[in-house]
Amino acid sequence: MIDELEDALAEGRRVFFSGRLLVDEERILDIIDRMRVAVPEELKQARRVISEQERLIGEAQSHVRQVLEEQGLLAAVEAERVRLLDLAERDAAAVRAGADEYARQVLEDLEQRLTRLVASVQNGLRELQPADDAGAR
């Protein structure tokens, strides 16, 4: 979508003698709206993956417990269960941290691009302001 935004800007037309760029505002706003929706959706998807991972780990632990109880080995593997649970929790935390870092990077990149776009728009408005003042005289 960032590439789409850049394409929309590249397809804009320059205003003679001003260096300004006319763009399809509706298209730009549509892309920005889709960006707002996409980032939270990726976070939701990452959270669903984590939730599914935690559910599968729980099911596996329950199954192992049942089998071990049947064989009378539960006490012997309690330490292993604790170790595996700790490992799973660290893995889940790492996945969460990775998803958060990815989202942060995407949002920072979007912020930088939007800042440049806003600066460009503001520069254009400033360039038009003196022309408006001169035309009013």
N, C-alpha and C positions, 0 to 999 in steps of 0.2 A: 504494500500500500504506500510505503514511502517512495518507492520507485514511481508509482502512479502519480503521486503528488508532484514529484520532480518533472514527470512527463507533462502534466497539466501546466506547470509553470513554463516548461520549454515550448509548449504549444501556444503560449500567450503571444500577443502581438505588441510590438513596440510602438509607443506614441511618438510621432515625429517631433524632433527638437526638444524632447523632455527626458528621454532615457527611461520613461515609465513603461510599465508592462501592463497590458490589459489581459486579464485572465477570466476564465469561465468560473465565476464565483460559485455557482451552484455545484459544479463539479468538484471544486476545491472543498467546499463545505461537506459534500457527500463523502469524500475520501476521509476527511477528518472525523466525521461521524462514525464511519466504519472502523477507523483506527480506535476510537473510544470503545467500541463494542468488542473488537478483536482481542485487545490486551486482557480485559477481564475474562474473556472466554478461555484464553490460554491458561490463565491462572486457575480457572474452574477445572479445566481438563487436568492440569497437574495435580490439583487436590483430589480429583476423582481417582487418579492413578495411585496416589498415596493411600487413599481410603481403601481401595481394592487390595493393595499390597498388605495393608494392616489386617483386612478381613481374611485374606488367604493365610497369613501367618497365624492368626487366631485359630482357623480351622485346622491347620497343620499341627499346632500345639495340642489341640483337643484330641485329634486322632492319635498322636504319639502317646499322649497320656493314657488314652483308653487301651492301646496296645500294651503299653508298659505295665499298666495295672493288671491286665490279663496275664502277663508273664511274671508278675511279682518283682519287676525291676525298677519301679518308680523311684525309690530312694536312691538308687545308684546313678540315675541320670538327672536328678534335680539340679545339680551344679551345671550340667550341660544345658539344661533348659534355661537357667538364669543367664548363662553366657550367650546363648542364641537369642534370647529375648533382648538382651542389651545390644547385641550386634544389630538386630532388626530395628531397634529404636534409633541407633546411631545412623543406620542406612536411611531410615525414614527422615530423620533430621537433615541428613545431607541432601536428600531429594528435595525437601522443602526449601532448604537454603539455596539450592541450585535454581529452583523455580523462582524464588524471590529475586535472586541475582539476575536471572534472565529478564524478568519483568522490569527490574530497575534499569538494566541496560537499554531495553527497548524504550522505556519511558524517557530516559536521559537523551537518547538519540532523537526521539521525537521532539523533546523540548528544545534541543539545539536547532533542529531544522525549523521548528515553528518560530523560534527566536529570530533566526535569520530571515524568515518570511515576514515576520512582524516588522523587523528593522527595515526591510525593503519597502514594505507598505508605508511605514512612517517616513522614510526618506522621500518616497513619491509624494506623499501629502505635503511635506515641507517644501518640496520643489514647486508644487502647485500653488502653495499659499502666496508667495510673492507675485506670481502671475495673476492671481485673483485680486490682490491689493492694487496692482498696476492697472488692471482692467476696470476697477471701480473708480479710478480717478478721472 
